Amino acid sequence: FGSQDNILIVGDGDLSFSCSISNATRRGAKITSTTYLTAEELLQVYGSSVIERRLKLLRSRHVIVRNGVDATRLGMSDCMLQLFESKSSCEFSVREAIVNNVIKKGDGDDGTSSS
């Protein structure tokens, strides 16, 4: 992804995918990450130390995180536009991406594989 891209990540269970994407993305790209679980549920399910560390990393990279989002109910609606925040119409360019996270458990704490 390039520095001018807008990226919406949907369904990131424990925010590890968003951390990986933010690592691989050039500075300046606008990333919004969503989780189905609420913030409180994330802390309970994955542990506060893991989630807080990932949130700190994402905030340092200016990633917007929205919790409690059911991606199956998203469409080109006001709700989706609010996730991007910088958009005022339903016009999306080819330089923008909506990424659906497919769950794959890594063996590293940050969701990545150690091999």
VENURDA-V14725 format. One record per helix or strand of 2 or more residues. SS is the DSSP state (~ for helix, > for strand). FROM is the first residue (numbers start at 0). TO is the last residue. If there is no record, write none. Layout:
BEGIN
ss->(SS:SS)
from->(FROM:FROM)
to->(TO:TO)
END
This chain:
BEGIN
ss->(>:~:>:~:~:>:~:~:>)
from->(5:15:29:38:47:63:70:77:96)
to->(9:23:33:45:59:65:72:83:99)
END
